[in-house]
Amino acid sequence: MDLLIILLSLGLLMLIAYRGFSVILFAPLCALLAVILTEPSYALPFFSNVFMEKMVGFIKNYFPVFLLGAVFGKMVEMSGVAESIAKTIVKVVGAKRAILAIVLMGAILTYSGVSLFVVAFAVYPFAANLFREANIPKRLVPGTIALGAISFTMDALPGTPQIQNVIPTTFFKTDIYAAPTLGIIGSVIVFSLGLWYLESRSKKARKAGEGYYGFNNELAAAAELEKESVPSTEPNYEPSVARQILAFVPLVLVGVANKFFTVSIPKWYPDGFDFAKIGLEAFGKVDLTAVVGIWSVELALVIGIIATIAYDWKRVTTGFQAGLNASIGGALLAAMNTGAEYGFGGVISSLPGFAVVRDGISHTFTNPLVNGAVTTNILAGITGSASGGMGIALSAMGDKYVEAINQYNIPPEVMHRVVAMASGGMDTLPHNGAVITLLAITGLTHKQSYRDIFAITIIKTLACFLIIGIYSLTGLV
């Protein structure tokens, strides 16, 4: 019965998310429903001391990352950095390699800290024009953007400042460069297989006579409408070589600064920081190993924001207030959504039924890496959120994973990379917010384009288990 209650609560949240309702409201309601069905008198205490504690704890740790990432992404868009990078990539790889160009475009932006939601909006106009010029079916655009924006640069490639790669640093006392060799191998697998899949789909469509607007140009009316609504990728002027190079500087600075602060901050505070030494005992002592990864990302994003604004000050100042407010609103919504899912996970993991699920997975998969990957994948799939699924898994079992890797002598960096990649595995099921947003931006439906997004999902999931096998066979980190 306890297990059925949890499954009912999870299934209801998944259905609500699929319908497009906000989890900020419905995550606590679904969590409390599970508590009420277990023991009605527990509802209010669980809401105050479990759900809210977990949610607030998550927001305390990670909201600055959401906020600075959103502001940085908006500045990249407003300053013209994204546009310059897009045009440079097209020149380098050629308009005929439209799929590769769009994947690289999304990968560069997300690896630099731009929110994947921002990337989808920024990249789509270029994808629409390039695909139309190359006569590649429009239905492949979402899958292509997904490969570049929500796959290997989100959680596999070492150093990515995306939240999915930041969250594990708190639990495993690692940094965002954890397990660099395994991360690079996983990234290569996802990139190569994903690109091969999309290119093969494009070739198959071409042989069948399917163009950008379908067979026999059956959507000619839509074609004319879209040409009017999608901006051209052709520059109004030929930017200088120096200007093209400068566009990459803010992105490079984020990566370099991130690494610098990761190494330097522990030297600045070799013994951590104890507030008692300055007469503020109530604030306790800062555990530097738990925050160095977060602090490094935050400082790096601040430098990236400054560099981006400096790239084209006049262009940024036009509509600066509106753009800044929009990015702050987006950061609040994203942080609250993920925090609500984190609180939901805290409640669910405290109920008797979760022990059945946990023990079932533990008995089936005794290897802690496999256990972590399976648990995170399942929960990310159920919640439709990489960060949400990871939050639930680590909130419920983070301490046990630390004990297990110590017992099996597994480097915490490996566990970090496995959990991060697992969170970006089955998270992109149909009810995933990024999937719904991406399809809305491109004007396509699940029926038209979800097949390709799901193929990328399978590749991402496969890559996670492949790196576990590689580590087990070689010991590479």
TORKOL-4160 file (C-alpha; in steps of 0.2 Angstrom, whole numbers, padded with zeros to 4 digits, m for minus):
477
<pt num="1" X="0000" Y="0000" Z="0000"/>
<pt num="2" X="0014" Y="0012" Z="0005"/>
<pt num="3" X="0022" Y="0009" Z="m0012"/>
<pt num="4" X="0006" Y="0012" Z="m0022"/>
<pt num="5" X="0004" Y="0029" Z="m0012"/>
<pt num="6" X="0021" Y="0035" Z="m0019"/>
<pt num="7" X="0017" Y="0029" Z="m0036"/>
<pt num="8" X="0001" Y="0038" Z="m0036"/>
<pt num="9" X="0009" Y="0054" Z="m0030"/>
<pt num="10" X="0023" Y="0053" Z="m0043"/>
<pt num="11" X="0011" Y="0048" Z="m0057"/>
<pt num="12" X="m0001" Y="0063" Z="m0053"/>
<pt num="13" X="0014" Y="0075" Z="m0053"/>
<pt num="14" X="0020" Y="0068" Z="m0070"/>
<pt num="15" X="0002" Y="0070" Z="m0077"/>
<pt num="16" X="0000" Y="0087" Z="m0071"/>
<pt num="17" X="0017" Y="0092" Z="m0078"/>
<pt num="18" X="0013" Y="0084" Z="m0094"/>
<pt num="19" X="m0003" Y="0095" Z="m0095"/>
<pt num="20" X="0008" Y="0111" Z="m0093"/>
<pt num="21" X="0003" Y="0115" Z="m0075"/>
<pt num="22" X="0016" Y="0123" Z="m0064"/>
<pt num="23" X="0025" Y="0111" Z="m0051"/>
<pt num="24" X="0027" Y="0126" Z="m0039"/>
<pt num="25" X="0009" Y="0124" Z="m0034"/>
<pt num="26" X="0007" Y="0105" Z="m0038"/>
<pt num="27" X="0023" Y="0098" Z="m0031"/>
<pt num="28" X="0018" Y="0102" Z="m0013"/>
<pt num="29" X="0000" Y="0097" Z="m0016"/>
<pt num="30" X="0005" Y="0080" Z="m0023"/>
<pt num="31" X="0018" Y="0077" Z="m0009"/>
<pt num="32" X="0005" Y="0081" Z="0004"/>
<pt num="33" X="m0007" Y="0070" Z="m0004"/>
<pt num="34" X="0005" Y="0055" Z="m0002"/>
<pt num="35" X="0007" Y="0061" Z="0017"/>
<pt num="36" X="m0012" Y="0062" Z="0020"/>
<pt num="37" X="m0014" Y="0045" Z="0012"/>
<pt num="38" X="m0001" Y="0038" Z="0024"/>
<pt num="39" X="m0005" Y="0047" Z="0040"/>
<pt num="40" X="m0017" Y="0063" Z="0039"/>
<pt num="41" X="m0010" Y="0070" Z="0055"/>
<pt num="42" X="0008" Y="0071" Z="0047"/>
<pt num="43" X="0003" Y="0083" Z="0034"/>
<pt num="44" X="0006" Y="0100" Z="0042"/>
<pt num="45" X="0023" Y="0095" Z="0050"/>
<pt num="46" X="0029" Y="0087" Z="0034"/>
<pt num="47" X="0025" Y="0103" Z="0025"/>
<pt num="48" X="0034" Y="0114" Z="0037"/>
<pt num="49" X="0049" Y="0104" Z="0042"/>
<pt num="50" X="0052" Y="0093" Z="0027"/>
<pt num="51" X="0045" Y="0100" Z="0011"/>
<pt num="52" X="0049" Y="0119" Z="0015"/>
<pt num="53" X="0066" Y="0115" Z="0023"/>
<pt num="54" X="0072" Y="0105" Z="0007"/>
<pt num="55" X="0065" Y="0118" Z="m0005"/>
<pt num="56" X="0072" Y="0133" Z="0004"/>
<pt num="57" X="0089" Y="0123" Z="0006"/>
<pt num="58" X="0090" Y="0120" Z="m0012"/>
<pt num="59" X="0086" Y="0139" Z="m0016"/>
<pt num="60" X="0098" Y="0145" Z="m0004"/>
<pt num="61" X="0112" Y="0135" Z="m0012"/>
<pt num="62" X="0108" Y="0137" Z="m0030"/>
<pt num="63" X="0097" Y="0152" Z="m0034"/>
<pt num="64" X="0113" Y="0163" Z="m0037"/>
<pt num="65" X="0118" Y="0151" Z="m0050"/>
<pt num="66" X="0101" Y="0151" Z="m0058"/>
<pt num="67" X="0100" Y="0170" Z="m0057"/>
<pt num="68" X="0118" Y="0174" Z="m0064"/>
<pt num="69" X="0116" Y="0161" Z="m0077"/>
<pt num="70" X="0100" Y="0169" Z="m0083"/>
<pt num="71" X="0107" Y="0186" Z="m0083"/>
<pt num="72" X="0122" Y="0180" Z="m0093"/>
<pt num="73" X="0112" Y="0172" Z="m0106"/>
<pt num="74" X="0101" Y="0187" Z="m0108"/>
<pt num="75" X="0117" Y="0198" Z="m0110"/>
<pt num="76" X="0124" Y="0186" Z="m0123"/>
<pt num="77" X="0108" Y="0188" Z="m0132"/>
<pt num="78" X="0106" Y="0207" Z="m0131"/>
<pt num="79" X="0124" Y="0211" Z="m0135"/>
<pt num="80" X="0124" Y="0201" Z="m0151"/>
<pt num="81" X="0137" Y="0189" Z="m0145"/>
<pt num="82" X="0125" Y="0174" Z="m0149"/>
<pt num="83" X="0122" Y="0181" Z="m0166"/>
<pt num="84" X="0140" Y="0184" Z="m0170"/>
<pt num="85" X="0145" Y="0166" Z="m0164"/>
<pt num="86" X="0131" Y="0159" Z="m0175"/>
<pt num="87" X="0137" Y="0168" Z="m0190"/>
<pt num="88" X="0155" Y="0163" Z="m0187"/>
<pt num="89" X="0150" Y="0144" Z="m0185"/>
<pt num="90" X="0140" Y="0145" Z="m0201"/>
<pt num="91" X="0155" Y="0152" Z="m0210"/>
<pt num="92" X="0167" Y="0139" Z="m0203"/>
<pt num="93" X="0156" Y="0123" Z="m0206"/>
<pt num="94" X="0146" Y="0129" Z="m0221"/>
<pt num="95" X="0127" Y="0131" Z="m0223"/>
<pt num="96" X="0126" Y="0114" Z="m0231"/>
<pt num="97" X="0132" Y="0106" Z="m0214"/>
<pt num="98" X="0116" Y="0114" Z="m0206"/>
<pt num="99" X="0114" Y="0100" Z="m0193"/>
<pt num="100" X="0132" Y="0101" Z="m0187"/>
<pt num="101" X="0132" Y="0120" Z="m0187"/>
<pt num="102" X="0116" Y="0120" Z="m0175"/>
<pt num="103" X="0123" Y="0107" Z="m0164"/>
<pt num="104" X="0139" Y="0117" Z="m0162"/>
<pt num="105" X="0130" Y="0133" Z="m0159"/>
<pt num="106" X="0119" Y="0126" Z="m0145"/>
<pt num="107" X="0134" Y="0117" Z="m0137"/>
<pt num="108" X="0145" Y="0132" Z="m0137"/>
<pt num="109" X="0131" Y="0143" Z="m0129"/>
<pt num="110" X="0126" Y="0130" Z="m0116"/>
<pt num="111" X="0144" Y="0126" Z="m0111"/>
<pt num="112" X="0147" Y="0144" Z="m0108"/>
<pt num="113" X="0133" Y="0145" Z="m0095"/>
<pt num="114" X="0118" Y="0151" Z="m0106"/>
<pt num="115" X="0102" Y="0143" Z="m0100"/>
<pt num="116" X="0096" Y="0129" Z="m0112"/>
<pt num="117" X="0079" Y="0138" Z="m0113"/>
<pt num="118" X="0088" Y="0154" Z="m0119"/>
<pt num="119" X="0098" Y="0144" Z="m0131"/>
<pt num="120" X="0082" Y="0137" Z="m0139"/>
<pt num="121" X="0076" Y="0154" Z="m0142"/>
<pt num="122" X="0092" Y="0161" Z="m0148"/>
<pt num="123" X="0096" Y="0146" Z="m0160"/>
<pt num="124" X="0079" Y="0142" Z="m0168"/>
<pt num="125" X="0079" Y="0157" Z="m0180"/>
<pt num="126" X="0096" Y="0151" Z="m0187"/>
<pt num="127" X="0091" Y="0133" Z="m0187"/>
<pt num="128" X="0075" Y="0137" Z="m0197"/>
<pt num="129" X="0085" Y="0147" Z="m0210"/>
<pt num="130" X="0099" Y="0135" Z="m0212"/>
<pt num="131" X="0087" Y="0120" Z="m0213"/>
<pt num="132" X="0076" Y="0128" Z="m0226"/>
<pt num="133" X="0091" Y="0133" Z="m0236"/>
<pt num="134" X="0098" Y="0115" Z="m0235"/>
<pt num="135" X="0080" Y="0108" Z="m0238"/>
<pt num="136" X="0081" Y="0097" Z="m0222"/>
<pt num="137" X="0064" Y="0093" Z="m0214"/>
<pt num="138" X="0059" Y="0106" Z="m0201"/>
<pt num="139" X="0054" Y="0091" Z="m0190"/>
<pt num="140" X="0072" Y="0088" Z="m0187"/>
<pt num="141" X="0075" Y="0105" Z="m0179"/>
<pt num="142" X="0070" Y="0101" Z="m0161"/>
<pt num="143" X="0081" Y="0085" Z="m0161"/>
<pt num="144" X="0096" Y="0095" Z="m0167"/>
<pt num="145" X="0094" Y="0109" Z="m0155"/>
<pt num="146" X="0091" Y="0096" Z="m0141"/>
<pt num="147" X="0108" Y="0087" Z="m0146"/>
<pt num="148" X="0117" Y="0104" Z="m0144"/>
<pt num="149" X="0108" Y="0111" Z="m0129"/>
<pt num="150" X="0102" Y="0098" Z="m0118"/>
<pt num="151" X="0114" Y="0083" Z="m0119"/>
<pt num="152" X="0133" Y="0082" Z="m0117"/>
<pt num="153" X="0136" Y="0100" Z="m0113"/>
<pt num="154" X="0123" Y="0100" Z="m0100"/>
<pt num="155" X="0130" Y="0086" Z="m0089"/>
<pt num="156" X="0144" Y="0076" Z="m0097"/>
<pt num="157" X="0157" Y="0088" Z="m0103"/>
<pt num="158" X="0169" Y="0093" Z="m0088"/>
<pt num="159" X="0168" Y="0111" Z="m0083"/>
<pt num="160" X="0150" Y="0115" Z="m0089"/>
<pt num="161" X="0142" Y="0127" Z="m0077"/>
<pt num="162" X="0124" Y="0121" Z="m0080"/>
<pt num="163" X="0115" Y="0117" Z="m0064"/>
<pt num="164" X="0115" Y="0098" Z="m0067"/>
<pt num="165" X="0134" Y="0098" Z="m0066"/>
<pt num="166" X="0134" Y="0110" Z="m0051"/>
<pt num="167" X="0122" Y="0101" Z="m0039"/>
<pt num="168" X="0133" Y="0085" Z="m0036"/>
<pt num="169" X="0148" Y="0096" Z="m0030"/>
<pt num="170" X="0138" Y="0099" Z="m0014"/>
<pt num="171" X="0135" Y="0081" Z="m0010"/>
<pt num="172" X="0152" Y="0073" Z="m0016"/>
<pt num="173" X="0164" Y="0088" Z="m0011"/>
<pt num="174" X="0169" Y="0089" Z="m0029"/>
<pt num="175" X="0170" Y="0103" Z="m0042"/>
<pt num="176" X="0163" Y="0104" Z="m0060"/>
<pt num="177" X="0178" Y="0097" Z="m0068"/>
<pt num="178" X="0175" Y="0080" Z="m0059"/>
<pt num="179" X="0181" Y="0065" Z="m0069"/>
<pt num="180" X="0187" Y="0074" Z="m0084"/>
<pt num="181" X="0192" Y="0059" Z="m0094"/>
<pt num="182" X="0176" Y="0050" Z="m0092"/>
<pt num="183" X="0166" Y="0066" Z="m0095"/>
<pt num="184" X="0175" Y="0069" Z="m0112"/>
<pt num="185" X="0173" Y="0051" Z="m0117"/>
<pt num="186" X="0154" Y="0052" Z="m0113"/>
<pt num="187" X="0153" Y="0068" Z="m0122"/>
<pt num="188" X="0161" Y="0061" Z="m0138"/>
<pt num="189" X="0149" Y="0046" Z="m0137"/>
<pt num="190" X="0134" Y="0057" Z="m0136"/>
<pt num="191" X="0140" Y="0070" Z="m0149"/>
<pt num="192" X="0145" Y="0056" Z="m0162"/>
<pt num="193" X="0130" Y="0045" Z="m0161"/>
<pt num="194" X="0118" Y="0059" Z="m0160"/>
<pt num="195" X="0125" Y="0068" Z="m0175"/>
<pt num="196" X="0126" Y="0051" Z="m0185"/>
<pt num="197" X="0108" Y="0048" Z="m0180"/>
<pt num="198" X="0102" Y="0065" Z="m0186"/>
<pt num="199" X="0112" Y="0065" Z="m0202"/>
<pt num="200" X="0105" Y="0048" Z="m0206"/>
<pt num="201" X="0088" Y="0054" Z="m0204"/>
<pt num="202" X="0091" Y="0069" Z="m0215"/>
<pt num="203" X="0098" Y="0058" Z="m0229"/>
<pt num="204" X="0083" Y="0046" Z="m0227"/>
<pt num="205" X="0071" Y="0060" Z="m0229"/>
<pt num="206" X="0081" Y="0067" Z="m0244"/>
<pt num="207" X="0080" Y="0050" Z="m0253"/>
<pt num="208" X="0061" Y="0050" Z="m0250"/>
<pt num="209" X="0059" Y="0067" Z="m0257"/>
<pt num="210" X="0054" Y="0076" Z="m0241"/>
<pt num="211" X="0060" Y="0094" Z="m0240"/>
<pt num="212" X="0059" Y="0107" Z="m0226"/>
<pt num="213" X="0041" Y="0109" Z="m0227"/>
<pt num="214" X="0037" Y="0090" Z="m0230"/>
<pt num="215" X="0033" Y="0081" Z="m0246"/>
<pt num="216" X="0029" Y="0090" Z="m0262"/>
<pt num="217" X="0030" Y="0107" Z="m0253"/>
<pt num="218" X="0013" Y="0103" Z="m0245"/>
<pt num="219" X="0015" Y="0117" Z="m0232"/>
<pt num="220" X="0019" Y="0131" Z="m0245"/>
<pt num="221" X="0007" Y="0143" Z="m0236"/>
<pt num="222" X="0016" Y="0140" Z="m0219"/>
<pt num="223" X="0032" Y="0143" Z="m0228"/>
<pt num="224" X="0028" Y="0160" Z="m0233"/>
<pt num="225" X="0022" Y="0164" Z="m0216"/>
<pt num="226" X="0037" Y="0158" Z="m0208"/>
<pt num="227" X="0049" Y="0167" Z="m0219"/>
<pt num="228" X="0041" Y="0183" Z="m0213"/>
<pt num="229" X="0042" Y="0178" Z="m0194"/>
<pt num="230" X="0060" Y="0171" Z="m0194"/>
<pt num="231" X="0074" Y="0183" Z="m0195"/>
<pt num="232" X="0088" Y="0181" Z="m0208"/>
<pt num="233" X="0105" Y="0174" Z="m0203"/>
<pt num="234" X="0113" Y="0184" Z="m0216"/>
<pt num="235" X="0123" Y="0199" Z="m0208"/>
<pt num="236" X="0119" Y="0217" Z="m0213"/>
<pt num="237" X="0137" Y="0220" Z="m0213"/>
<pt num="238" X="0153" Y="0210" Z="m0214"/>
<pt num="239" X="0160" Y="0210" Z="m0196"/>
<pt num="240" X="0179" Y="0211" Z="m0194"/>
<pt num="241" X="0189" Y="0196" Z="m0189"/>
<pt num="242" X="0193" Y="0204" Z="m0173"/>
<pt num="243" X="0175" Y="0207" Z="m0169"/>
<pt num="244" X="0171" Y="0188" Z="m0173"/>
<pt num="245" X="0185" Y="0183" Z="m0161"/>
<pt num="246" X="0179" Y="0195" Z="m0147"/>
<pt num="247" X="0162" Y="0187" Z="m0147"/>
<pt num="248" X="0170" Y="0171" Z="m0140"/>
<pt num="249" X="0179" Y="0180" Z="m0126"/>
<pt num="250" X="0165" Y="0181" Z="m0113"/>
<pt num="251" X="0162" Y="0162" Z="m0116"/>
<pt num="252" X="0180" Y="0158" Z="m0114"/>
<pt num="253" X="0182" Y="0169" Z="m0099"/>
<pt num="254" X="0168" Y="0160" Z="m0090"/>
<pt num="255" X="0177" Y="0143" Z="m0092"/>
<pt num="256" X="0194" Y="0150" Z="m0088"/>
<pt num="257" X="0188" Y="0160" Z="m0073"/>
<pt num="258" X="0179" Y="0145" Z="m0066"/>
<pt num="259" X="0194" Y="0134" Z="m0066"/>
<pt num="260" X="0205" Y="0148" Z="m0058"/>
<pt num="261" X="0192" Y="0151" Z="m0044"/>
<pt num="262" X="0191" Y="0132" Z="m0041"/>
<pt num="263" X="0209" Y="0131" Z="m0038"/>
<pt num="264" X="0211" Y="0148" Z="m0029"/>
<pt num="265" X="0197" Y="0149" Z="m0017"/>
<pt num="266" X="0203" Y="0134" Z="m0006"/>
<pt num="267" X="0220" Y="0144" Z="m0005"/>
<pt num="268" X="0210" Y="0160" Z="0001"/>
<pt num="269" X="0201" Y="0150" Z="0015"/>
<pt num="270" X="0213" Y="0136" Z="0019"/>
<pt num="271" X="0204" Y="0132" Z="0035"/>
<pt num="272" X="0187" Y="0137" Z="0029"/>
<pt num="273" X="0178" Y="0151" Z="0037"/>
<pt num="274" X="0172" Y="0151" Z="0055"/>
<pt num="275" X="0160" Y="0166" Z="0060"/>
<pt num="276" X="0163" Y="0163" Z="0078"/>
<pt num="277" X="0180" Y="0171" Z="0075"/>
<pt num="278" X="0172" Y="0188" Z="0071"/>
<pt num="279" X="0159" Y="0187" Z="0085"/>
<pt num="280" X="0145" Y="0179" Z="0074"/>
<pt num="281" X="0143" Y="0162" Z="0082"/>
<pt num="282" X="0125" Y="0160" Z="0076"/>
<pt num="283" X="0130" Y="0158" Z="0058"/>
<pt num="284" X="0142" Y="0143" Z="0061"/>
<pt num="285" X="0156" Y="0138" Z="0050"/>
<pt num="286" X="0157" Y="0137" Z="0031"/>
<pt num="287" X="0162" Y="0120" Z="0025"/>
<pt num="288" X="0172" Y="0125" Z="0010"/>
<pt num="289" X="0172" Y="0109" Z="0001"/>
<pt num="290" X="0153" Y="0110" Z="0000"/>
<pt num="291" X="0153" Y="0127" Z="m0008"/>
<pt num="292" X="0169" Y="0130" Z="m0018"/>
<pt num="293" X="0161" Y="0123" Z="m0034"/>
<pt num="294" X="0146" Y="0135" Z="m0032"/>
<pt num="295" X="0156" Y="0150" Z="m0028"/>
<pt num="296" X="0168" Y="0147" Z="m0042"/>
<pt num="297" X="0153" Y="0146" Z="m0055"/>
<pt num="298" X="0145" Y="0162" Z="m0047"/>
<pt num="299" X="0161" Y="0172" Z="m0049"/>
<pt num="300" X="0165" Y="0166" Z="m0066"/>
<pt num="301" X="0147" Y="0171" Z="m0072"/>
<pt num="302" X="0149" Y="0188" Z="m0065"/>
<pt num="303" X="0165" Y="0190" Z="m0075"/>
<pt num="304" X="0156" Y="0183" Z="m0090"/>
<pt num="305" X="0142" Y="0196" Z="m0088"/>
<pt num="306" X="0154" Y="0211" Z="m0087"/>
<pt num="307" X="0163" Y="0205" Z="m0103"/>
<pt num="308" X="0147" Y="0202" Z="m0112"/>
<pt num="309" X="0141" Y="0220" Z="m0108"/>
<pt num="310" X="0158" Y="0227" Z="m0113"/>
<pt num="311" X="0157" Y="0218" Z="m0130"/>
<pt num="312" X="0143" Y="0230" Z="m0136"/>
<pt num="313" X="0138" Y="0242" Z="m0123"/>
<pt num="314" X="0127" Y="0253" Z="m0134"/>
<pt num="315" X="0117" Y="0238" Z="m0140"/>
<pt num="316" X="0115" Y="0231" Z="m0122"/>
<pt num="317" X="0109" Y="0247" Z="m0115"/>
<pt num="318" X="0095" Y="0247" Z="m0127"/>
<pt num="319" X="0081" Y="0239" Z="m0117"/>
<pt num="320" X="0093" Y="0234" Z="m0103"/>
<pt num="321" X="0080" Y="0236" Z="m0089"/>
<pt num="322" X="0067" Y="0226" Z="m0098"/>
<pt num="323" X="0080" Y="0212" Z="m0103"/>
<pt num="324" X="0087" Y="0212" Z="m0085"/>
<pt num="325" X="0070" Y="0210" Z="m0077"/>
<pt num="326" X="0065" Y="0196" Z="m0089"/>
<pt num="327" X="0080" Y="0186" Z="m0085"/>
<pt num="328" X="0077" Y="0188" Z="m0066"/>
<pt num="329" X="0059" Y="0183" Z="m0068"/>
<pt num="330" X="0065" Y="0167" Z="m0078"/>
<pt num="331" X="0078" Y="0163" Z="m0065"/>
<pt num="332" X="0065" Y="0164" Z="m0051"/>
<pt num="333" X="0053" Y="0153" Z="m0060"/>
<pt num="334" X="0067" Y="0140" Z="m0064"/>
<pt num="335" X="0074" Y="0140" Z="m0047"/>
<pt num="336" X="0056" Y="0139" Z="m0039"/>
<pt num="337" X="0052" Y="0125" Z="m0051"/>
<pt num="338" X="0067" Y="0115" Z="m0046"/>
<pt num="339" X="0066" Y="0119" Z="m0028"/>
<pt num="340" X="0048" Y="0113" Z="m0027"/>
<pt num="341" X="0053" Y="0096" Z="m0035"/>
<pt num="342" X="0067" Y="0095" Z="m0023"/>
<pt num="343" X="0055" Y="0098" Z="m0008"/>
<pt num="344" X="0043" Y="0085" Z="m0016"/>
<pt num="345" X="0058" Y="0073" Z="m0016"/>
<pt num="346" X="0062" Y="0076" Z="0002"/>
<pt num="347" X="0044" Y="0072" Z="0007"/>
<pt num="348" X="0043" Y="0056" Z="m0004"/>
<pt num="349" X="0060" Y="0050" Z="0002"/>
<pt num="350" X="0054" Y="0051" Z="0020"/>
<pt num="351" X="0038" Y="0040" Z="0017"/>
<pt num="352" X="0038" Y="0021" Z="0021"/>
<pt num="353" X="0035" Y="0017" Z="0003"/>
<pt num="354" X="0051" Y="0025" Z="m0003"/>
<pt num="355" X="0061" Y="0013" Z="0007"/>
<pt num="356" X="0053" Y="m0001" Z="m0003"/>
<pt num="357" X="0059" Y="0007" Z="m0019"/>
<pt num="358" X="0076" Y="0011" Z="m0012"/>
<pt num="359" X="0079" Y="m0006" Z="m0006"/>
<pt num="360" X="0072" Y="m0014" Z="m0022"/>
<pt num="361" X="0085" Y="m0004" Z="m0032"/>
<pt num="362" X="0099" Y="m0007" Z="m0019"/>
<pt num="363" X="0096" Y="m0026" Z="m0019"/>
<pt num="364" X="0095" Y="m0027" Z="m0038"/>
<pt num="365" X="0110" Y="m0016" Z="m0042"/>
<pt num="366" X="0123" Y="m0017" Z="m0028"/>
<pt num="367" X="0136" Y="m0008" Z="m0038"/>
<pt num="368" X="0134" Y="0010" Z="m0031"/>
<pt num="369" X="0138" Y="0018" Z="m0048"/>
<pt num="370" X="0124" Y="0008" Z="m0057"/>
<pt num="371" X="0113" Y="0010" Z="m0042"/>
<pt num="372" X="0115" Y="0029" Z="m0043"/>
<pt num="373" X="0113" Y="0029" Z="m0062"/>
<pt num="374" X="0097" Y="0019" Z="m0062"/>
<pt num="375" X="0089" Y="0028" Z="m0047"/>
<pt num="376" X="0093" Y="0045" Z="m0054"/>
<pt num="377" X="0087" Y="0040" Z="m0072"/>
<pt num="378" X="0071" Y="0034" Z="m0065"/>
<pt num="379" X="0067" Y="0049" Z="m0054"/>
<pt num="380" X="0072" Y="0061" Z="m0068"/>
<pt num="381" X="0061" Y="0052" Z="m0080"/>
<pt num="382" X="0046" Y="0052" Z="m0068"/>
<pt num="383" X="0048" Y="0071" Z="m0064"/>
<pt num="384" X="0053" Y="0076" Z="m0081"/>
<pt num="385" X="0067" Y="0086" Z="m0074"/>
<pt num="386" X="0086" Y="0082" Z="m0074"/>
<pt num="387" X="0089" Y="0093" Z="m0059"/>
<pt num="388" X="0073" Y="0088" Z="m0051"/>
<pt num="389" X="0076" Y="0070" Z="m0052"/>
<pt num="390" X="0094" Y="0072" Z="m0047"/>
<pt num="391" X="0088" Y="0082" Z="m0032"/>
<pt num="392" X="0076" Y="0069" Z="m0027"/>
<pt num="393" X="0090" Y="0055" Z="m0028"/>
<pt num="394" X="0103" Y="0065" Z="m0019"/>
<pt num="395" X="0091" Y="0071" Z="m0006"/>
<pt num="396" X="0086" Y="0054" Z="m0002"/>
<pt num="397" X="0102" Y="0044" Z="m0005"/>
<pt num="398" X="0116" Y="0056" Z="m0005"/>
<pt num="399" X="0124" Y="0050" Z="0011"/>
<pt num="400" X="0122" Y="0032" Z="0007"/>
<pt num="401" X="0131" Y="0035" Z="m0010"/>
<pt num="402" X="0145" Y="0043" Z="m0001"/>
<pt num="403" X="0146" Y="0028" Z="0011"/>
<pt num="404" X="0145" Y="0016" Z="m0003"/>
<pt num="405" X="0159" Y="0024" Z="m0014"/>
<pt num="406" X="0170" Y="0025" Z="0001"/>
<pt num="407" X="0167" Y="0006" Z="0004"/>
<pt num="408" X="0170" Y="0001" Z="m0014"/>
<pt num="409" X="0185" Y="0014" Z="m0015"/>
<pt num="410" X="0177" Y="0023" Z="m0029"/>
<pt num="411" X="0183" Y="0041" Z="m0032"/>
<pt num="412" X="0169" Y="0054" Z="m0028"/>
<pt num="413" X="0172" Y="0062" Z="m0045"/>
<pt num="414" X="0167" Y="0047" Z="m0054"/>
<pt num="415" X="0150" Y="0046" Z="m0044"/>
<pt num="416" X="0148" Y="0065" Z="m0048"/>
<pt num="417" X="0150" Y="0062" Z="m0066"/>
<pt num="418" X="0139" Y="0046" Z="m0067"/>
<pt num="419" X="0124" Y="0055" Z="m0057"/>
<pt num="420" X="0126" Y="0071" Z="m0067"/>
<pt num="421" X="0125" Y="0061" Z="m0084"/>
<pt num="422" X="0111" Y="0050" Z="m0077"/>
<pt num="423" X="0100" Y="0065" Z="m0073"/>
<pt num="424" X="0101" Y="0070" Z="m0091"/>
<pt num="425" X="0096" Y="0053" Z="m0097"/>
<pt num="426" X="0078" Y="0049" Z="m0096"/>
<pt num="427" X="0073" Y="0066" Z="m0090"/>
<pt num="428" X="0068" Y="0072" Z="m0108"/>
<pt num="429" X="0052" Y="0062" Z="m0108"/>
<pt num="430" X="0036" Y="0070" Z="m0116"/>
<pt num="431" X="0031" Y="0080" Z="m0100"/>
<pt num="432" X="0049" Y="0088" Z="m0098"/>
<pt num="433" X="0047" Y="0107" Z="m0098"/>
<pt num="434" X="0062" Y="0109" Z="m0110"/>
<pt num="435" X="0054" Y="0098" Z="m0122"/>
<pt num="436" X="0037" Y="0106" Z="m0122"/>
<pt num="437" X="0046" Y="0123" Z="m0123"/>
<pt num="438" X="0057" Y="0118" Z="m0138"/>
<pt num="439" X="0042" Y="0111" Z="m0147"/>
<pt num="440" X="0032" Y="0127" Z="m0144"/>
<pt num="441" X="0046" Y="0138" Z="m0150"/>
<pt num="442" X="0048" Y="0128" Z="m0166"/>
<pt num="443" X="0029" Y="0127" Z="m0169"/>
<pt num="444" X="0029" Y="0108" Z="m0170"/>
<pt num="445" X="0020" Y="0094" Z="m0161"/>
<pt num="446" X="0026" Y="0079" Z="m0151"/>
<pt num="447" X="0019" Y="0068" Z="m0165"/>
<pt num="448" X="0030" Y="0077" Z="m0178"/>
<pt num="449" X="0047" Y="0078" Z="m0169"/>
<pt num="450" X="0047" Y="0069" Z="m0152"/>
<pt num="451" X="0054" Y="0053" Z="m0160"/>
<pt num="452" X="0071" Y="0062" Z="m0163"/>
<pt num="453" X="0071" Y="0070" Z="m0146"/>
<pt num="454" X="0068" Y="0053" Z="m0138"/>
<pt num="455" X="0082" Y="0045" Z="m0149"/>
<pt num="456" X="0094" Y="0058" Z="m0141"/>
<pt num="457" X="0087" Y="0053" Z="m0124"/>
<pt num="458" X="0091" Y="0035" Z="m0127"/>
<pt num="459" X="0109" Y="0039" Z="m0133"/>
<pt num="460" X="0112" Y="0050" Z="m0117"/>
<pt num="461" X="0106" Y="0036" Z="m0106"/>
<pt num="462" X="0117" Y="0023" Z="m0115"/>
<pt num="463" X="0132" Y="0034" Z="m0113"/>
<pt num="464" X="0130" Y="0035" Z="m0094"/>
<pt num="465" X="0131" Y="0016" Z="m0093"/>
<pt num="466" X="0145" Y="0015" Z="m0105"/>
<pt num="467" X="0156" Y="0026" Z="m0095"/>
<pt num="468" X="0152" Y="0015" Z="m0079"/>
<pt num="469" X="0158" Y="0001" Z="m0089"/>
<pt num="470" X="0174" Y="0010" Z="m0095"/>
<pt num="471" X="0178" Y="0015" Z="m0077"/>
<pt num="472" X="0175" Y="m0003" Z="m0071"/>
<pt num="473" X="0187" Y="m0010" Z="m0084"/>
<pt num="474" X="0200" Y="0003" Z="m0085"/>
<pt num="475" X="0200" Y="0014" Z="m0069"/>
<pt num="476" X="0200" Y="0030" Z="m0079"/>
<pt num="477" X="0194" Y="0045" Z="m0070"/>
